[in-house]
Structures are given as structure tokens and as C-alpha cells.
Amino acid sequence: MKAKEILKNVPKVTKPKHYGSFGLQLGKDLYDKLNKHCKENKIMKSKLIRFLIENYLNELEKESK
């Protein structure tokens, strides 16, 4: 799945249900890029990160079969 295709499937901003948190140290430059992209596309950072991780792991699972 290409990056643009993945981003089309990221859930848009909604009222989040908070079931946990995680510390993720991105550094200022990467955080600023992520923040800018999410604001421009009205995507929550946490939902984007979760979506990307989930899809990445699903692709790995498919490849290993």
C-alpha cells in the first residue's frame, strides 16, 4: 500500500476515547512535520500513528505467510 493510499484510510478527527498512552520521542523536526501534516489533513496524531503501526504489522504478517 502506498503512503497516499494509507493516509486516505486514516480516521479523521473525532472525539477520542482514551484507553492508554505511550511515550514517543520524535525529536523536534519529526514532531513538527507530523504536527503540520495532521493539522493540514485534520487527522489526530495518535490515530495516524496507530493506523500506520497496525497496517505495517498486517503487511508483515501477510508477507510471512
Secondary structure, DSSP 8 states (H G I E B T S, - for coil): --HHHHHHTS-B---------------HHHHHHHHHHHHHHTB-HHHHHHHHHHHHHHHHHHHT-
